[in-house]
Amino acid sequence: MDDLVLARVLHVLGIVLWIGGVGMVTFVLLPTLARMQSATDAMAFFSRFRQRFAAQARFSTLIVGLSGFYMVHVLNAWPRFMQWQYWWMHMMVLIWIFFSVMLFIMEPRGRRQSAASVQQDVSPETFAKIQRKHLFLLILSLITIAGAVAGSHGWLIARS
């Protein structure tokens, strides 16, 4: 198998696992937790779940980042970052950076802080706030994925 084909396969599989997981958390897990009787128990469950999911998401984002960088390098696609028609490439990088910072820096820091102090004042609004943030990131990610698929198959915005 060609190296570029393998990179694309790994890239797409990584995105499916990563963004698919964000969709599952947004549309299934968070609404379920928000309806639990005890918000404190729900937050404890969410913290345990997040640890497990974060490990999978870290692996997926690492694969996505490495394969994406490799493809841009091999295809010598660096000039595309200077053309607005390839807006989706900029968005892919920005979303990847944002999630990487969250997964590799913010989440471990937050886990250490929450281990030191148990959250007592958890409310259903907390889950609604978390869900809104996840929904925003998911929508942004899905728009970017749609743009990347369309753009990589030749559907580019025409130059003026």
C-alpha positions, 0 to 999 in steps of 0.5 A: 500500500502506498504511504499516502494511501495509508496516511489518508486511511489513518487520518480518516479513521482517526477523525471518525473515532475522535469526532464520532466520540464527540458526537456521542458525548454531545447527543447521548452521554450529556443529556443522559447525565443531565437527567440523573437524579443526583447531579453530583453522581452524574458529574462523578460518572462524567469524570470517570468516563472523560478519563477513559474517552480522553485516552482514546481521543488523545490517541486519535488526535495524535494519529490525525495530526501526524497523518495530516502533517505527513500528507501536507508534506508529501503533497507539498500542499503548504501553499494551500494555507495561503489561499482562502479557497482552502479554508477547510485546511485552516479550520482542520489545523485550528480544530486539531490545535484546540482539541490537542490543547484541551486533551493534552494540557487542560484535561490532565490539569483539570483532572488533577484539580478535581481530584484535589477537591470534590465538586459539591455544587454541580447543577443541571445547568452545568451539564447544559453548559458543557453540552452547549460547548460540545455542540458548538465544537461538534458543529464546527468540526462537521462543517470542517469535515464537509468542507474538507471532503468537498474541497478535496474532491474539487468543489472549491470556492471560485476565485473572484 
